Amino acid sequence: MPQLDTSTWFITITSMIMTLFILFQLKISNYSYPASPESIELKTQKHSTPWEMKWTKIYLPLLLPLR
């Protein structure tokens, strides 16, 4: 049986890893990220819903003290 020639494995694996690294770097460099996340101000809008100001029986048992 002929023996497997493993002399080129190191070069093949090394070049594959370097190629994958370069491809991932090129992929990531295409994305644009904001300069600082703190600078973005999100304005929250208050939506009034009909059940916000009402006291319902659903919430009453949870807030009563235990007997």
N, CA, C and O atoms as a Tripos MOL2 file, in Angstrom:
@<TRIPOS>MOLECULE
protein
  268   267    67     0     0
PROTEIN
NO_CHARGES

@<TRIPOS>ATOM
      1 N           0.8370   -1.1960    0.0000 N.3       1 MET1
      2 CA          0.0000    0.0000    0.0000 C.3       1 MET1
      3 C           0.8730    1.2480    0.0000 C.2       1 MET1
      4 O           1.8500    1.3210    0.7460 O.2       1 MET1
      5 N           0.5290    2.2350   -0.8340 N.am      2 PRO2
      6 CA          1.3290    3.4670   -0.8170 C.3       2 PRO2
      7 C           1.0170    4.2930    0.4250 C.2       2 PRO2
      8 O          -0.0990    4.2800    0.9440 O.2       2 PRO2
      9 N           2.0120    4.9930    0.8710 N.am      3 GLN3
     10 CA          1.8320    5.8200    2.0610 C.3       3 GLN3
     11 C           1.2890    7.1860    1.6780 C.2       3 GLN3
     12 O           1.5210    7.6890    0.5790 O.2       3 GLN3
     13 N           0.5510    7.7750    2.6290 N.am      4 LEU4
     14 CA         -0.0530    9.0760    2.3930 C.3       4 LEU4
     15 C           0.9980   10.1580    2.5600 C.2       4 LEU4
     16 O           1.6960   10.2040    3.5730 O.2       4 LEU4
     17 N           1.1060   11.0150    1.5810 N.am      5 ASP5
     18 CA          2.0920   12.1000    1.6290 C.3       5 ASP5
     19 C           1.4930   13.2790    2.3990 C.2       5 ASP5
     20 O           0.5670   13.9300    1.9160 O.2       5 ASP5
     21 N           2.0170   13.5500    3.5880 N.am      6 THR6
     22 CA          1.4960   14.6220    4.4400 C.3       6 THR6
     23 C           2.4040   15.8360    4.4500 C.2       6 THR6
     24 O           2.2570   16.6990    5.3160 O.2       6 THR6
     25 N           3.3330   15.9280    3.5200 N.am      7 SER7
     26 CA          4.2980   17.0300    3.5530 C.3       7 SER7
     27 C           3.6540   18.3720    3.2120 C.2       7 SER7
     28 O           4.1570   19.4110    3.6400 O.2       7 SER7
     29 N           2.5720   18.3810    2.4640 N.am      8 THR8
     30 CA          1.9490   19.6580    2.0760 C.3       8 THR8
     31 C           0.7760   20.0440    2.9730 C.2       8 THR8
     32 O           0.1480   21.0790    2.7450 O.2       8 THR8
     33 N           0.4710   19.2470    3.9720 N.am      9 TRP9
     34 CA         -0.6730   19.5490    4.8390 C.3       9 TRP9
     35 C          -0.5080   20.8530    5.5890 C.2       9 TRP9
     36 O          -1.4630   21.6220    5.6930 O.2       9 TRP9
     37 N           0.6690   21.1220    6.1120 N.am     10 PHE10
     38 CA          0.8820   22.3430    6.8940 C.3      10 PHE10
     39 C           0.6350   23.5790    6.0380 C.2      10 PHE10
     40 O          -0.0420   24.5110    6.4720 O.2      10 PHE10
     41 N           1.1780   23.5910    4.8330 N.am     11 ILE11
     42 CA          0.9960   24.7440    3.9450 C.3      11 ILE11
     43 C          -0.4720   24.8770    3.5360 C.2      11 ILE11
     44 O          -0.9960   25.9880    3.4680 O.2      11 ILE11
     45 N          -1.1240   23.7740    3.2700 N.am     12 THR12
     46 CA         -2.5320   23.8100    2.8660 C.3      12 THR12
     47 C          -3.4210   24.3340    3.9880 C.2      12 THR12
     48 O          -4.2750   25.1900    3.7560 O.2      12 THR12
     49 N          -3.2260   23.8290    5.1940 N.am     13 ILE13
     50 CA         -4.0510   24.2480    6.3320 C.3      13 ILE13
     51 C          -3.7710   25.7040    6.6830 C.2      13 ILE13
     52 O          -4.6940   26.4660    6.9720 O.2      13 ILE13
     53 N          -2.5040   26.0860    6.6580 N.am     14 THR14
     54 CA         -2.1460   27.4710    6.9770 C.3      14 THR14
     55 C          -2.7370   28.4410    5.9600 C.2      14 THR14
     56 O          -3.2850   29.4750    6.3420 O.2      14 THR14
     57 N          -2.6350   28.1250    4.6900 N.am     15 SER15
     58 CA         -3.1840   29.0210    3.6710 C.3      15 SER15
     59 C          -4.7030   29.0720    3.7430 C.2      15 SER15
     60 O          -5.2960   30.1150    3.4650 O.2      15 SER15
     61 N          -5.3530   27.9550    4.1150 N.am     16 MET16
     62 CA         -6.8010   27.9450    4.2510 C.3      16 MET16
     63 C          -7.2400   28.8500    5.4060 C.2      16 MET16
     64 O          -8.1950   29.6150    5.2710 O.2      16 MET16
     65 N          -6.5460   28.7580    6.5310 N.am     17 ILE17
     66 CA         -6.8940   29.5920    7.6860 C.3      17 ILE17
     67 C          -6.6770   31.0610    7.3660 C.2      17 ILE17
     68 O          -7.5020   31.9020    7.7240 O.2      17 ILE17
     69 N          -5.5870   31.3760    6.7000 N.am     18 MET18
     70 CA         -5.3270   32.7750    6.3360 C.3      18 MET18
     71 C          -6.3710   33.2940    5.3540 C.2      18 MET18
     72 O          -6.8060   34.4400    5.4640 O.2      18 MET18
     73 N          -6.7710   32.4730    4.4060 N.am     19 THR19
     74 CA         -7.7860   32.8800    3.4440 C.3      19 THR19
     75 C          -9.1320   33.1150    4.1210 C.2      19 THR19
     76 O          -9.8150   34.0960    3.8240 O.2      19 THR19
     77 N          -9.5160   32.2210    5.0280 N.am     20 LEU20
     78 CA        -10.7670   32.4060    5.7610 C.3      20 LEU20
     79 C         -10.7290   33.6610    6.6200 C.2      20 LEU20
     80 O         -11.7180   34.3880    6.7050 O.2      20 LEU20
     81 N          -9.5970   33.9160    7.2540 N.am     21 PHE21
     82 CA         -9.4670   35.1160    8.0770 C.3      21 PHE21
     83 C          -9.6260   36.3730    7.2250 C.2      21 PHE21
     84 O         -10.3280   37.3070    7.6130 O.2      21 PHE21
     85 N          -8.9750   36.3940    6.0700 N.am     22 ILE22
     86 CA         -9.0720   37.5640    5.1890 C.3      22 ILE22
     87 C         -10.4910   37.7360    4.6780 C.2      22 ILE22
     88 O         -10.9940   38.8590    4.6230 O.2      22 ILE22
     89 N         -11.1440   36.6470    4.3040 N.am     23 LEU23
     90 CA        -12.5200   36.7510    3.8220 C.3      23 LEU23
     91 C         -13.4680   37.2710    4.9020 C.2      23 LEU23
     92 O         -14.3290   38.1070    4.6280 O.2      23 LEU23
     93 N         -13.3070   36.7730    6.1270 N.am     24 PHE24
     94 CA        -14.1530   37.2640    7.2250 C.3      24 PHE24
     95 C         -13.8850   38.7320    7.5160 C.2      24 PHE24
     96 O         -14.8180   39.4840    7.7980 O.2      24 PHE24
     97 N         -12.6290   39.1510    7.4530 N.am     25 GLN25
     98 CA        -12.3140   40.5550    7.6830 C.3      25 GLN25
     99 C         -12.9370   41.4350    6.6070 C.2      25 GLN25
    100 O         -13.4360   42.5200    6.9060 O.2      25 GLN25
    101 N         -12.9120   40.9850    5.3780 N.am     26 LEU26
    102 CA        -13.5310   41.7590    4.3070 C.3      26 LEU26
    103 C         -15.0460   41.8150    4.4540 C.2      26 LEU26
    104 O         -15.6640   42.8380    4.1630 O.2      26 LEU26
    105 N         -15.6400   40.7200    4.9050 N.am     27 LYS27
    106 CA        -17.0790   40.7140    5.1430 C.3      27 LYS27
    107 C         -17.4700   41.6830    6.2480 C.2      27 LYS27
    108 O         -18.4280   42.4450    6.1140 O.2      27 LYS27
    109 N         -16.7150   41.6430    7.3420 N.am     28 ILE28
    110 CA        -17.0310   42.4840    8.4940 C.3      28 ILE28
    111 C         -16.7820   43.9550    8.1880 C.2      28 ILE28
    112 O         -17.4990   44.8200    8.6920 O.2      28 ILE28
    113 N         -15.7730   44.2530    7.3660 N.am     29 SER29
    114 CA        -15.4450   45.6540    7.0820 C.3      29 SER29
    115 C         -16.5190   46.3360    6.2380 C.2      29 SER29
    116 O         -16.5350   47.5640    6.1540 O.2      29 SER29
    117 N         -17.4140   45.5760    5.6120 N.am     30 ASN30
    118 CA        -18.4730   46.1820    4.8100 C.3      30 ASN30
    119 C         -19.6010   46.7490    5.6680 C.2      30 ASN30
    120 O         -20.3760   47.5760    5.1870 O.2      30 ASN30
    121 N         -19.7070   46.3310    6.9090 N.am     31 TYR31
    122 CA        -20.7580   46.8290    7.7830 C.3      31 TYR31
    123 C         -20.3640   48.1880    8.3450 C.2      31 TYR31
    124 O         -19.1950   48.4340    8.6420 O.2      31 TYR31
    125 N         -21.3470   49.0630    8.4880 N.am     32 SER32
    126 CA        -21.0830   50.3740    9.0950 C.3      32 SER32
    127 C         -21.7110   50.3950   10.4850 C.2      32 SER32
    128 O         -22.9130   50.1830   10.6420 O.2      32 SER32
    129 N         -20.8950   50.6500   11.4650 N.am     33 TYR33
    130 CA        -21.3370   50.6980   12.8550 C.3      33 TYR33
    131 C         -21.4040   52.1540   13.3100 C.2      33 TYR33
    132 O         -20.6210   52.9780   12.8380 O.2      33 TYR33
    133 N         -22.3210   52.4860   14.2160 N.am     34 PRO34
    134 CA        -22.3620   53.8640   14.7250 C.3      34 PRO34
    135 C         -21.1090   54.1760   15.5450 C.2      34 PRO34
    136 O         -20.4940   53.2870   16.1340 O.2      34 PRO34
    137 N         -20.7520   55.4470   15.5680 N.am     35 ALA35
    138 CA        -19.5240   55.8590   16.2460 C.3      35 ALA35
    139 C         -19.5840   55.5180   17.7310 C.2      35 ALA35
    140 O         -18.6700   54.8910   18.2660 O.2      35 ALA35
    141 N         -20.6520   55.9290   18.3910 N.am     36 SER36
    142 CA        -20.8090   55.5730   19.7990 C.3      36 SER36
    143 C         -22.2900   55.3300   20.0710 C.2      36 SER36
    144 O         -23.1260   56.1510   19.6930 O.2      36 SER36
    145 N         -22.6210   54.2360   20.7090 N.am     37 PRO37
    146 CA        -24.0330   53.9410   20.9630 C.3      37 PRO37
    147 C         -24.7010   54.9360   21.8910 C.2      37 PRO37
    148 O         -25.9230   55.0800   21.8590 O.2      37 PRO37
    149 N         -23.9240   55.6320   22.7230 N.am     38 GLU38
    150 CA        -24.5120   56.5800   23.6620 C.3      38 GLU38
    151 C         -25.0300   57.8230   22.9540 C.2      38 GLU38
    152 O         -25.9150   58.5050   23.4720 O.2      38 GLU38
    153 N         -24.4870   58.1260   21.7680 N.am     39 SER39
    154 CA        -24.8760   59.3600   21.0990 C.3      39 SER39
    155 C         -26.2660   59.2810   20.4750 C.2      39 SER39
    156 O         -26.8760   60.3120   20.1900 O.2      39 SER39
    157 N         -26.7600   58.0930   20.2660 N.am     40 ILE40
    158 CA        -28.0830   57.9440   19.6700 C.3      40 ILE40
    159 C         -29.1390   58.1310   20.7530 C.2      40 ILE40
    160 O         -29.1650   57.4050   21.7460 O.2      40 ILE40
    161 N         -30.0020   59.1080   20.5450 N.am     41 GLU41
    162 CA        -31.0620   59.3580   21.5150 C.3      41 GLU41
    163 C         -32.3600   58.7590   20.9910 C.2      41 GLU41
    164 O         -32.8560   59.1450   19.9320 O.2      41 GLU41
    165 N         -32.8910   57.8320   21.7330 N.am     42 LEU42
    166 CA        -34.1510   57.2200   21.3590 C.3      42 LEU42
    167 C         -35.2780   57.9280   22.0960 C.2      42 LEU42
    168 O         -35.2830   58.0080   23.3250 O.2      42 LEU42
    169 N         -36.2150   58.4290   21.3400 N.am     43 LYS43
    170 CA        -37.3450   59.1160   21.9530 C.3      43 LYS43
    171 C         -38.4710   58.1110   22.1630 C.2      43 LYS43
    172 O         -39.0110   57.5520   21.2090 O.2      43 LYS43
    173 N         -38.8080   57.8980   23.4060 N.am     44 THR44
    174 CA        -39.8910   56.9590   23.7020 C.3      44 THR44
    175 C         -41.2110   57.7120   23.6830 C.2      44 THR44
    176 O         -41.3380   58.7910   24.2620 O.2      44 THR44
    177 N         -42.1590   57.1420   23.0290 N.am     45 GLN45
    178 CA        -43.4780   57.7490   22.9590 C.3      45 GLN45
    179 C         -44.4060   57.0280   23.9170 C.2      45 GLN45
    180 O         -44.4310   55.7990   23.9820 O.2      45 GLN45
    181 N         -45.1560   57.8040   24.6470 N.am     46 LYS46
    182 CA        -46.1000   57.2450   25.6010 C.3      46 LYS46
    183 C         -47.4150   56.9770   24.8890 C.2      46 LYS46
    184 O         -48.0800   57.8980   24.4160 O.2      46 LYS46
    185 N         -47.7750   55.7160   24.8220 N.am     47 HIS47
    186 CA        -49.0420   55.3470   24.2100 C.3      47 HIS47
    187 C         -50.0660   55.1730   25.3210 C.2      47 HIS47
    188 O         -49.8660   54.4050   26.2620 O.2      47 HIS47
    189 N         -51.1390   55.8860   25.1920 N.am     48 SER48
    190 CA        -52.1630   55.7380   26.2210 C.3      48 SER48
    191 C         -53.1020   54.6060   25.8290 C.2      48 SER48
    192 O         -53.6730   54.5880   24.7380 O.2      48 SER48
    193 N         -53.2370   53.6880   26.7290 N.am     49 THR49
    194 CA        -54.1360   52.5640   26.5070 C.3      49 THR49
    195 C         -55.2760   52.6550   27.5070 C.2      49 THR49
    196 O         -55.0980   53.2070   28.5930 O.2      49 THR49
    197 N         -56.4250   52.1330   27.1710 N.am     50 PRO50
    198 CA        -57.5820   52.3020   28.0680 C.3      50 PRO50
    199 C         -57.4190   51.6150   29.4110 C.2      50 PRO50
    200 O         -58.1010   51.9910   30.3650 O.2      50 PRO50
    201 N         -56.5430   50.6230   29.5270 N.am     51 TRP51
    202 CA        -56.4320   49.9030   30.7910 C.3      51 TRP51
    203 C         -55.3340   50.4370   31.7040 C.2      51 TRP51
    204 O         -55.1240   49.9020   32.7930 O.2      51 TRP51
    205 N         -54.6410   51.4720   31.2820 N.am     52 GLU52
    206 CA        -53.5560   51.9790   32.1260 C.3      52 GLU52
    207 C         -54.0780   52.6620   33.3950 C.2      52 GLU52
    208 O         -53.4950   52.4980   34.4670 O.2      52 GLU52
    209 N         -55.1410   53.4030   33.2850 N.am     53 MET53
    210 CA        -55.6100   54.1680   34.4310 C.3      53 MET53
    211 C         -56.6750   53.4270   35.2460 C.2      53 MET53
    212 O         -57.1360   53.9420   36.2650 O.2      53 MET53
    213 N         -57.0610   52.2580   34.8210 N.am     54 LYS54
    214 CA        -58.1120   51.5290   35.5200 C.3      54 LYS54
    215 C         -57.5210   50.5420   36.5190 C.2      54 LYS54
    216 O         -56.4610   49.9600   36.2870 O.2      54 LYS54
    217 N         -58.2170   50.3690   37.6180 N.am     55 TRP55
    218 CA        -57.8350   49.3870   38.6220 C.3      55 TRP55
    219 C         -58.7360   48.1800   38.4190 C.2      55 TRP55
    220 O         -59.9490   48.2520   38.6160 O.2      55 TRP55
    221 N         -58.1330   47.0840   38.0270 N.am     56 THR56
    222 CA        -58.9560   45.9170   37.7200 C.3      56 THR56
    223 C         -58.8100   44.8540   38.8070 C.2      56 THR56
    224 O         -57.8750   44.8940   39.6070 O.2      56 THR56
    225 N         -59.7200   43.9310   38.8260 N.am     57 LYS57
    226 CA        -59.7020   42.8660   39.8180 C.3      57 LYS57
    227 C         -58.5700   41.8740   39.5610 C.2      57 LYS57
    228 O         -58.2080   41.1020   40.4480 O.2      57 LYS57
    229 N         -58.0260   41.8910   38.3830 N.am     58 ILE58
    230 CA        -56.9250   40.9660   38.0720 C.3      58 ILE58
    231 C         -55.6940   41.3000   38.9160 C.2      58 ILE58
    232 O         -55.0050   40.4020   39.3980 O.2      58 ILE58
    233 N         -55.4250   42.5770   39.0900 N.am     59 TYR59
    234 CA        -54.2270   42.9880   39.8160 C.3      59 TYR59
    235 C         -54.4660   43.1070   41.3160 C.2      59 TYR59
    236 O         -53.5050   43.1480   42.0840 O.2      59 TYR59
    237 N         -55.6940   43.1630   41.7430 N.am     60 LEU60
    238 CA        -55.9990   43.3850   43.1560 C.3      60 LEU60
    239 C         -55.5050   42.2780   44.0780 C.2      60 LEU60
    240 O         -54.9330   42.6210   45.1120 O.2      60 LEU60
    241 N         -55.6640   41.0060   43.8140 N.am     61 PRO61
    242 CA        -55.2160   39.9800   44.7590 C.3      61 PRO61
    243 C         -53.6880   39.9430   44.9290 C.2      61 PRO61
    244 O         -53.1980   39.5320   45.9810 O.2      61 PRO61
    245 N         -52.9620   40.3530   43.9440 N.am     62 LEU62
    246 CA        -51.5070   40.3230   44.0710 C.3      62 LEU62
    247 C         -50.9880   41.3980   45.0110 C.2      62 LEU62
    248 O         -49.9320   41.2290   45.6210 O.2      62 LEU62
    249 N         -51.7110   42.4930   45.1340 N.am     63 LEU63
    250 CA        -51.2350   43.6010   45.9370 C.3      63 LEU63
    251 C         -51.8040   43.6160   47.3490 C.2      63 LEU63
    252 O         -51.3750   44.4220   48.1740 O.2      63 LEU63
    253 N         -52.7490   42.7530   47.6380 N.am     64 LEU64
    254 CA        -53.3070   42.7120   48.9890 C.3      64 LEU64
    255 C         -52.3250   42.0250   49.9380 C.2      64 LEU64
    256 O         -51.6270   41.0950   49.5330 O.2      64 LEU64
    257 N         -52.2620   42.4710   51.1950 N.am     65 PRO65
    258 CA        -51.3920   41.7900   52.1570 C.3      65 PRO65
    259 C         -51.9550   40.4060   52.4970 C.2      65 PRO65
    260 O         -53.1630   40.1800   52.4360 O.2      65 PRO65
    261 N         -51.0590   39.4930   52.8550 N.am     66 LEU66
    262 CA        -51.4860   38.1630   53.1960 C.3      66 LEU66
    263 C         -52.1930   38.1280   54.5370 C.2      66 LEU66
    264 O         -51.8360   38.8790   55.4450 O.2      66 LEU66
    265 N         -53.1980   37.2620   54.6760 N.am     67 ARG67
    266 CA        -53.9430   37.1800   55.9440 C.3      67 ARG67
    267 C         -53.4310   36.0510   56.7890 C.2      67 ARG67
    268 O         -53.9350   35.8270   57.8890 O.2      67 ARG67
@<TRIPOS>BOND
     1     1     2 1
     2     2     3 1
     3     3     4 2
     4     3     5 am
     5     5     6 1
     6     6     7 1
     7     7     8 2
     8     7     9 am
     9     9    10 1
    10    10    11 1
    11    11    12 2
    12    11    13 am
    13    13    14 1
    14    14    15 1
    15    15    16 2
    16    15    17 am
    17    17    18 1
    18    18    19 1
    19    19    20 2
    20    19    21 am
    21    21    22 1
    22    22    23 1
    23    23    24 2
    24    23    25 am
    25    25    26 1
    26    26    27 1
    27    27    28 2
    28    27    29 am
    29    29    30 1
    30    30    31 1
    31    31    32 2
    32    31    33 am
    33    33    34 1
    34    34    35 1
    35    35    36 2
    36    35    37 am
    37    37    38 1
    38    38    39 1
    39    39    40 2
    40    39    41 am
    41    41    42 1
    42    42    43 1
    43    43    44 2
    44    43    45 am
    45    45    46 1
    46    46    47 1
    47    47    48 2
    48    47    49 am
    49    49    50 1
    50    50    51 1
    51    51    52 2
    52    51    53 am
    53    53    54 1
    54    54    55 1
    55    55    56 2
    56    55    57 am
    57    57    58 1
    58    58    59 1
    59    59    60 2
    60    59    61 am
    61    61    62 1
    62    62    63 1
    63    63    64 2
    64    63    65 am
    65    65    66 1
    66    66    67 1
    67    67    68 2
    68    67    69 am
    69    69    70 1
    70    70    71 1
    71    71    72 2
    72    71    73 am
    73    73    74 1
    74    74    75 1
    75    75    76 2
    76    75    77 am
    77    77    78 1
    78    78    79 1
    79    79    80 2
    80    79    81 am
    81    81    82 1
    82    82    83 1
    83    83    84 2
    84    83    85 am
    85    85    86 1
    86    86    87 1
    87    87    88 2
    88    87    89 am
    89    89    90 1
    90    90    91 1
    91    91    92 2
    92    91    93 am
    93    93    94 1
    94    94    95 1
    95    95    96 2
    96    95    97 am
    97    97    98 1
    98    98    99 1
    99    99   100 2
   100    99   101 am
   101   101   102 1
   102   102   103 1
   103   103   104 2
   104   103   105 am
   105   105   106 1
   106   106   107 1
   107   107   108 2
   108   107   109 am
   109   109   110 1
   110   110   111 1
   111   111   112 2
   112   111   113 am
   113   113   114 1
   114   114   115 1
   115   115   116 2
   116   115   117 am
   117   117   118 1
   118   118   119 1
   119   119   120 2
   120   119   121 am
   121   121   122 1
   122   122   123 1
   123   123   124 2
   124   123   125 am
   125   125   126 1
   126   126   127 1
   127   127   128 2
   128   127   129 am
   129   129   130 1
   130   130   131 1
   131   131   132 2
   132   131   133 am
   133   133   134 1
   134   134   135 1
   135   135   136 2
   136   135   137 am
   137   137   138 1
   138   138   139 1
   139   139   140 2
   140   139   141 am
   141   141   142 1
   142   142   143 1
   143   143   144 2
   144   143   145 am
   145   145   146 1
   146   146   147 1
   147   147   148 2
   148   147   149 am
   149   149   150 1
   150   150   151 1
   151   151   152 2
   152   151   153 am
   153   153   154 1
   154   154   155 1
   155   155   156 2
   156   155   157 am
   157   157   158 1
   158   158   159 1
   159   159   160 2
   160   159   161 am
   161   161   162 1
   162   162   163 1
   163   163   164 2
   164   163   165 am
   165   165   166 1
   166   166   167 1
   167   167   168 2
   168   167   169 am
   169   169   170 1
   170   170   171 1
   171   171   172 2
   172   171   173 am
   173   173   174 1
   174   174   175 1
   175   175   176 2
   176   175   177 am
   177   177   178 1
   178   178   179 1
   179   179   180 2
   180   179   181 am
   181   181   182 1
   182   182   183 1
   183   183   184 2
   184   183   185 am
   185   185   186 1
   186   186   187 1
   187   187   188 2
   188   187   189 am
   189   189   190 1
   190   190   191 1
   191   191   192 2
   192   191   193 am
   193   193   194 1
   194   194   195 1
   195   195   196 2
   196   195   197 am
   197   197   198 1
   198   198   199 1
   199   199   200 2
   200   199   201 am
   201   201   202 1
   202   202   203 1
   203   203   204 2
   204   203   205 am
   205   205   206 1
   206   206   207 1
   207   207   208 2
   208   207   209 am
   209   209   210 1
   210   210   211 1
   211   211   212 2
   212   211   213 am
   213   213   214 1
   214   214   215 1
   215   215   216 2
   216   215   217 am
   217   217   218 1
   218   218   219 1
   219   219   220 2
   220   219   221 am
   221   221   222 1
   222   222   223 1
   223   223   224 2
   224   223   225 am
   225   225   226 1
   226   226   227 1
   227   227   228 2
   228   227   229 am
   229   229   230 1
   230   230   231 1
   231   231   232 2
   232   231   233 am
   233   233   234 1
   234   234   235 1
   235   235   236 2
   236   235   237 am
   237   237   238 1
   238   238   239 1
   239   239   240 2
   240   239   241 am
   241   241   242 1
   242   242   243 1
   243   243   244 2
   244   243   245 am
   245   245   246 1
   246   246   247 1
   247   247   248 2
   248   247   249 am
   249   249   250 1
   250   250   251 1
   251   251   252 2
   252   251   253 am
   253   253   254 1
   254   254   255 1
   255   255   256 2
   256   255   257 am
   257   257   258 1
   258   258   259 1
   259   259   260 2
   260   259   261 am
   261   261   262 1
   262   262   263 1
   263   263   264 2
   264   263   265 am
   265   265   266 1
   266   266   267 1
   267   267   268 2
@<TRIPOS>SUBSTRUCTURE
     1 MET1         2 RESIDUE 1 A MET
     2 PRO2         6 RESIDUE 1 A PRO
     3 GLN3        10 RESIDUE 1 A GLN
     4 LEU4        14 RESIDUE 1 A LEU
     5 ASP5        18 RESIDUE 1 A ASP
     6 THR6        22 RESIDUE 1 A THR
     7 SER7        26 RESIDUE 1 A SER
     8 THR8        30 RESIDUE 1 A THR
     9 TRP9        34 RESIDUE 1 A TRP
    10 PHE10       38 RESIDUE 1 A PHE
    11 ILE11       42 RESIDUE 1 A ILE
    12 THR12       46 RESIDUE 1 A THR
    13 ILE13       50 RESIDUE 1 A ILE
    14 THR14       54 RESIDUE 1 A THR
    15 SER15       58 RESIDUE 1 A SER
    16 MET16       62 RESIDUE 1 A MET
    17 ILE17       66 RESIDUE 1 A ILE
    18 MET18       70 RESIDUE 1 A MET
    19 THR19       74 RESIDUE 1 A THR
    20 LEU20       78 RESIDUE 1 A LEU
    21 PHE21       82 RESIDUE 1 A PHE
    22 ILE22       86 RESIDUE 1 A ILE
    23 LEU23       90 RESIDUE 1 A LEU
    24 PHE24       94 RESIDUE 1 A PHE
    25 GLN25       98 RESIDUE 1 A GLN
    26 LEU26      102 RESIDUE 1 A LEU
    27 LYS27      106 RESIDUE 1 A LYS
    28 ILE28      110 RESIDUE 1 A ILE
    29 SER29      114 RESIDUE 1 A SER
    30 ASN30      118 RESIDUE 1 A ASN
    31 TYR31      122 RESIDUE 1 A TYR
    32 SER32      126 RESIDUE 1 A SER
    33 TYR33      130 RESIDUE 1 A TYR
    34 PRO34      134 RESIDUE 1 A PRO
    35 ALA35      138 RESIDUE 1 A ALA
    36 SER36      142 RESIDUE 1 A SER
    37 PRO37      146 RESIDUE 1 A PRO
    38 GLU38      150 RESIDUE 1 A GLU
    39 SER39      154 RESIDUE 1 A SER
    40 ILE40      158 RESIDUE 1 A ILE
    41 GLU41      162 RESIDUE 1 A GLU
    42 LEU42      166 RESIDUE 1 A LEU
    43 LYS43      170 RESIDUE 1 A LYS
    44 THR44      174 RESIDUE 1 A THR
    45 GLN45      178 RESIDUE 1 A GLN
    46 LYS46      182 RESIDUE 1 A LYS
    47 HIS47      186 RESIDUE 1 A HIS
    48 SER48      190 RESIDUE 1 A SER
    49 THR49      194 RESIDUE 1 A THR
    50 PRO50      198 RESIDUE 1 A PRO
    51 TRP51      202 RESIDUE 1 A TRP
    52 GLU52      206 RESIDUE 1 A GLU
    53 MET53      210 RESIDUE 1 A MET
    54 LYS54      214 RESIDUE 1 A LYS
    55 TRP55      218 RESIDUE 1 A TRP
    56 THR56      222 RESIDUE 1 A THR
    57 LYS57      226 RESIDUE 1 A LYS
    58 ILE58      230 RESIDUE 1 A ILE
    59 TYR59      234 RESIDUE 1 A TYR
    60 LEU60      238 RESIDUE 1 A LEU
    61 PRO61      242 RESIDUE 1 A PRO
    62 LEU62      246 RESIDUE 1 A LEU
    63 LEU63      250 RESIDUE 1 A LEU
    64 LEU64      254 RESIDUE 1 A LEU
    65 PRO65      258 RESIDUE 1 A PRO
    66 LEU66      262 RESIDUE 1 A LEU
    67 ARG67      266 RESIDUE 1 A ARG
